[in-house]
Amino acid sequence: MEMGSLFDNSKELDRLRKEQEDVHGEIDKIHKKLQSNPEVVTEKLGDNLLSKLRSLYVQAKELSENEANVSNALMSQLDALLQSGLSAAQRKKIVNEQKKKRMKADSEIPRFSPAGSMRSQLEQAASLKGEQVAARVTHDDAEKDEWFVVKVMHFDREAKVFEVLDEEPGDDEESTQKKYKLPMTRIIPFPKRGDPSSTQDFPLGRPVLAVYPGTTALYKATVVNNRKRKTDDYLLEFDDDEEDGSLPQRTVPFYRVVGLPEGHRQ
């Protein structure tokens, strides 16, 4: 009986439940829109909403089935653990050790490839010098998260801190380019423009973080098209981007779209 497998399934169960919450939230938004404006069903916009609603229900069904499978696997693993003869004190010790290791890893390197070692992740971070990345410039206790495209100037391997430059000055005449020192937890590398294989393929209905067209700011958006190739652009609907009672669909290059950080506040 491998405890690592049990905790992997437990973490996957948490991920599936979080994803279901996001999907159910999108479903509720469409329901409210249809209830407040039922005549929209007879218009072209109504067809788009109903099509999107159906896709979200399909996604919700798949997530629910996956959750049931993972839950069954966890119950089997727990039954085997209970029958393994380990004392309660031994099981508690193993659980605490695994929890500490997982929390330490999650706090230090959540934005970089979890498959590699700490050394390889530090090398990946160091290789980003001169590259543009997504950076959260607000503190953890801020009311909202603000993400911008910044350029990596330096990476301190010992402190695990990035020095980045916001190359876009503000609107004020006196505004200048801003520099920040940010931990790895507030940096997300973009996919390589010349290497589409480095991008994650986000499915229809998946919430993401993307650069709003014509700006260097990133906002939460929802994928509304199925890409045929990794080089294809994404078609997105940005939250709070409503025009004339509907959300316009905007095209964003694949290399300006990343996964939505857990606990994102907007």
C-alpha angles and dihedrals in degrees: 000000000000115000090200091065091051093053092045089056091046091053091047090052090054090049093050092050092049090050091049090053090054093048093047089050091055090048091052091051092055092045091053091048092051093045093050093045109024094165089069088078089074092055132075090257088059091059090053092049093048091047091051090046091054091050091051091051090051090051091047090052092051092048091049092051091048090050090053091050093049091045091053090049091051092050091052091049092049091049090052091048093051090051095046094089096242114147120241090251092053093049091048091051092051092047093050093048093050092046092052092050093048094047092049092050093046093050095048107040114013095134098054133069107296091202095072132071123259089259093055091047091052088050090051090051092049091050090061093076108130092014128116115242139172112260134185104220096181124089124252092256094051118122092234135021115242117199124188139174107255137171120242110235100172142350122213106211094193097051093031089227130141124216106210138177126219097216094191111082119214127260095264119095090235094049118120136184110288127223125208138187108215135175121238090257090069097050128082118184116226121232113265112264091216094043111055090176088072092066125091113235106234113202129225112292095019116138112232141170112247142169110258109235114266094015140077093230125104124218138176113273140166126237110240102175137057109232117220094201134027089239093059120107121248122247106217142180111213119214115250090015095116120157123182092346097311141076113253117226112239130194117234126178115248090241091062096055125085137167117284109257115240112262094016113178120206 
